[in-house]
């Protein structure tokens, strides 16, 4: 079955095969060794693997033709961000616009129904949003500092997994 799997890897574009082919074959081989002896388990395993291989090859070709916009997240193997990096800034601008629109709508409702005018301006909610944002930035800086400290001590998960042997060397 390993030969059939390697043959089906030829369905992928050449660049994918060169980048991921050896790793995919190794993972398939290791998973196949750990299969229980039951026939039902083997059939289910091969069905999942071959269907995944075929759909992955289709996605790889679609990505090559149309770009990564058309993708199936479960089978996506590219190292790209899901969203552009500017998304966070744009989402904050949209949130600020929504907060201001809500505040303005509240003032209009108060004026229409002759309620006493609110003394607060739109800057109050925005100030709290900025304080919250500053708190989030400080939390991110603290987390990055802690990670940098652990990285300098070589105690991150990456360093711990560095010496793990993933398969037997022959």
C-alpha positions as MATLAB code, in Angstrom:
seq = 'XXXXXXXXXXXXXXXXXXXXXXXXXXXXXXXXXXXXXXXXXXXXXXXXXXXXXXXXXXXXXXXXXXXXXXXXXXXXXXXXXXXXXXXXXXXXXXXXXXXXXXXXXXXXXXXXXXXXXXXXXXXXXXXXXXXXXXXXXXXXXXXXXXXXXXXXXXXXXXXXXXXXXXXXXX';
ca = [
       0.000    0.000    0.000;
       2.939    2.300    0.574;
       3.792    1.986   -3.122;
       0.229    2.950   -4.094;
       0.395    5.929   -1.713;
       3.707    7.089   -3.223;
       2.258    6.658   -6.707;
      -0.803    8.747   -5.770;
       1.496   11.498   -4.485;
       2.283   12.133   -8.154;
      -1.182   13.725   -8.377;
       0.177   16.702   -6.425;
       1.976   19.535   -8.223;
       5.727   19.067   -8.330;
       6.438   21.862   -5.853;
       4.099   20.311   -3.260;
       5.580   16.867   -3.814;
       9.100   18.164   -3.247;
       8.135   20.159   -0.159;
       5.723   17.755    1.565;
       6.044   14.368   -0.172;
       8.727   12.814    2.016;
       7.019   13.945    5.209;
       3.623   12.708    4.033;
       5.074    9.313    3.120;
       6.834    9.043    6.463;
       3.689    9.903    8.420;
       1.648    7.425    6.360;
       4.248    4.712    6.963;
       4.369    5.344   10.724;
       0.580    5.454   11.046;
       0.245    2.258    9.024;
       2.639    0.428   11.349;
       0.570    1.409   14.397;
      -2.707    0.108   12.902;
      -4.588   -2.528   14.911;
      -4.805   -5.896   13.170;
      -8.573   -5.639   12.630;
      -9.574   -5.511    8.969;
     -12.233   -2.833    9.601;
      -9.623   -0.506   11.116;
      -7.301   -1.013    8.150;
     -10.059   -0.357    5.605;
     -11.123    2.811    7.439;
      -7.522    4.010    7.655;
      -6.800    3.483    3.961;
     -10.105    5.084    2.977;
      -9.364    8.209    5.067;
      -5.793    8.469    3.842;
      -6.529    7.994    0.148;
      -9.546   10.335    0.205;
      -7.421   12.903    2.022;
      -4.639   12.473   -0.507;
      -7.003   12.921   -3.461;
      -8.759   15.962   -1.989;
      -5.392   17.456   -0.971;
      -4.103   17.067   -4.527;
      -7.258   18.723   -5.866;
      -6.867   21.625   -3.413;
      -3.201   22.012   -4.339;
      -4.070   22.288   -8.023;
      -6.920   24.732   -7.308;
      -4.560   26.842   -5.207;
      -2.086   26.852   -8.061;
      -4.727   27.904  -10.578;
      -6.898   30.310   -8.573;
      -4.622   31.223   -5.674;
      -5.169   30.409   -2.012;
      -8.570   32.177   -1.959;
     -10.304   28.908   -2.831;
      -9.267   26.432   -0.207;
     -10.579   23.789    2.101;
      -9.132   24.552    5.548;
      -9.035   20.932    6.677;
      -6.683   19.948    3.858;
      -4.803   23.211    3.413;
      -1.026   22.767    3.654;
       0.369   26.216    2.909;
       2.185   28.293    5.510;
       0.202   31.484    4.971;
      -1.790   33.600    7.388;
      -5.519   33.127    7.275;
      -6.069   36.912    7.204;
      -3.862   39.767    6.035;
      -1.870   41.423    8.810;
      -3.774   44.686    8.354;
      -7.007   42.975    9.435;
      -6.486   43.775   13.115;
      -6.111   47.504   12.449;
      -9.121   47.589   10.142;
     -11.255   45.691   12.654;
     -10.317   48.222   15.379;
     -11.306   51.108   13.082;
     -14.626   49.398   12.343;
     -15.226   48.802   16.057;
     -14.574   52.483   16.780;
     -17.054   53.431   14.044;
     -19.701   51.115   15.465;
     -19.228   52.518   18.985;
     -19.557   56.073   17.696;
     -22.641   55.188   15.623;
     -24.333   53.576   18.625;
     -23.598   56.597   20.785;
     -24.943   58.990   18.142;
     -28.087   56.863   17.732;
     -28.676   56.967   21.489;
     -28.512   60.773   21.404;
     -31.004   60.910   18.533;
     -33.423   58.642   20.391;
     -33.128   60.809   23.505;
     -33.819   63.967   21.506;
     -36.760   62.414   19.646;
     -38.488   61.234   22.808;
     -37.725   64.401   24.788;
     -35.575   62.607   27.262;
     -33.074   64.648   29.243;
     -29.910   65.031   27.143;
     -26.983   62.896   28.099;
     -23.987   64.821   29.342;
     -21.472   62.280   28.100;
     -19.892   62.623   24.688;
     -18.764   59.948   22.296;
     -15.257   60.249   23.686;
     -16.177   58.462   26.919;
     -16.733   55.068   25.304;
     -13.767   55.663   23.010;
     -11.554   56.441   26.014;
     -12.542   53.171   27.654;
     -11.861   51.398   24.366;
      -8.409   52.952   24.221;
      -7.710   51.969   27.837;
      -8.817   48.415   27.053;
      -6.664   48.402   23.901;
      -3.670   49.683   25.863;
      -4.232   46.908   28.410;
      -4.282   44.342   25.606;
      -1.052   45.751   24.162;
       0.614   45.618   27.582;
      -0.556   42.014   28.017;
       0.870   41.127   24.595;
       4.183   42.808   25.470;
       4.299   40.897   28.769;
       3.599   37.615   26.983;
       6.250   38.347   24.337;
       8.743   39.234   27.078;
       8.035   35.998   28.931;
       8.432   34.011   25.724;
      11.703   35.830   24.904;
      12.991   35.033   28.400;
      12.103   31.348   28.000;
      13.581   31.346   24.506;
      16.860   32.764   25.841;
      16.928   29.988   28.452;
      16.097   27.452   25.704;
      12.987   26.306   27.616;
      10.267   26.856   25.003;
       8.253   23.989   23.563;
      10.309   24.229   20.410;
      13.490   23.559   22.360;
      11.918   20.771   24.383;
      10.764   18.963   21.250;
      14.097   19.475   19.507;
      15.562   16.216   20.781;
      12.453   14.057   20.411;
      12.994   11.149   18.081;
       9.923   10.841   15.852;
      10.755    7.541   14.169;
      13.309    4.827   14.359;
      16.531    5.435   12.489;
      17.600    2.457   10.375;
];
